[in-house]
Amino acid sequence: MRIVKLFSKVILLLLIVALGLYGFYYYQVKSTVDRQIQQMTPFVNAQYNSLTVNPFGLISLNTVNVSLMGQPGIVIDRISLTSDPLFFYAV
């Protein structure tokens, strides 16, 4: 019985660490994407509806609206990128 309690605590701790790493990874990706969009602001107005970050390295921007200065906008359904997996991510 004691081993089961210890095992469940270890699993819970590993789960908390994994979720923390995923949250940090998501934050890093979102801040980088937002920074890149902010740098394009003088020339291009770009917005995205949602950001999907997979722990295995797939990053997707969904429903991206892009409009050049004074031009009608373009709607892109999805932009997908591949990066390093979460647990091999170096900041």
C-alpha positions as CSV (number, residue, x, y, z in Angstrom):
1,M,0.0,0.0,0.0
2,R,2.8,2.3,0.8
3,I,4.4,1.7,-2.6
4,V,1.2,2.6,-4.4
5,K,1.0,5.9,-2.5
6,L,4.6,6.7,-3.3
7,F,4.1,5.7,-7.0
8,S,1.0,7.9,-7.3
9,K,2.8,10.9,-5.8
10,V,5.7,10.4,-8.2
11,I,3.3,10.2,-11.2
12,L,1.5,13.3,-10.0
13,L,4.7,15.2,-9.6
14,L,5.9,14.2,-13.1
15,L,2.5,15.3,-14.5
16,I,2.8,18.7,-12.8
17,V,6.3,19.1,-14.2
18,A,5.2,18.1,-17.7
19,L,2.3,20.5,-17.6
20,G,4.6,23.3,-16.4
21,L,7.1,22.6,-19.2
22,Y,4.2,22.7,-21.7
23,G,2.9,26.0,-20.3
24,F,6.4,27.5,-20.6
25,Y,6.8,26.2,-24.2
26,Y,3.3,27.6,-25.1
27,Y,4.2,31.0,-23.6
28,Q,7.5,31.1,-25.5
29,V,5.9,30.3,-28.8
30,K,3.0,32.7,-28.3
31,S,5.3,35.6,-27.3
32,T,7.5,34.9,-30.3
33,V,4.6,34.9,-32.7
34,D,3.1,38.1,-31.2
35,R,6.5,39.8,-31.4
36,Q,6.9,38.9,-35.0
37,I,3.4,40.2,-35.9
38,Q,4.1,43.4,-33.9
39,Q,7.3,44.0,-35.9
40,M,5.3,43.7,-39.2
41,T,2.7,46.3,-38.1
42,P,4.1,49.3,-40.1
43,F,3.7,47.4,-43.3
44,V,1.2,44.7,-42.8
45,N,-1.8,44.4,-40.5
46,A,-1.9,40.7,-39.4
47,Q,-4.1,39.0,-36.9
48,Y,-4.7,35.3,-36.0
49,N,-7.7,33.7,-34.4
50,S,-6.1,30.9,-32.4
51,L,-2.7,29.3,-31.8
52,T,-2.3,25.5,-31.4
53,V,1.0,24.2,-30.0
54,N,1.6,20.4,-30.0
55,P,4.2,19.1,-27.6
56,F,5.7,17.1,-30.5
57,G,6.6,20.3,-32.3
58,L,3.7,21.2,-34.6
59,I,2.7,24.8,-34.3
60,S,-0.5,26.0,-36.1
61,L,-1.9,29.5,-36.5
62,N,-5.6,29.3,-37.4
63,T,-7.6,31.8,-39.4
64,V,-4.9,34.4,-40.1
65,N,-6.1,37.7,-41.5
66,V,-3.4,39.7,-43.5
67,S,-3.9,43.0,-45.1
68,L,-1.3,45.3,-46.7
69,M,-1.5,49.0,-46.2
70,G,-4.6,50.2,-48.0
71,Q,-5.3,46.9,-49.7
72,P,-8.2,44.4,-49.0
73,G,-7.4,41.6,-46.6
74,I,-6.5,38.0,-47.3
75,V,-7.7,35.2,-45.0
76,I,-5.5,32.2,-44.6
77,D,-7.2,29.2,-43.0
78,R,-4.1,27.7,-41.3
79,I,-0.3,28.1,-41.2
80,S,1.5,25.1,-39.8
81,L,5.2,25.1,-38.7
82,T,7.3,22.4,-37.3
83,S,9.7,23.1,-34.4
84,D,11.8,21.1,-31.9
85,P,9.7,18.9,-29.7
86,L,8.8,20.3,-26.2
87,F,11.2,18.3,-24.2
88,F,14.2,19.1,-26.4
89,Y,13.3,22.8,-26.7
90,A,16.3,25.0,-25.8
91,V,15.6,28.6,-24.9
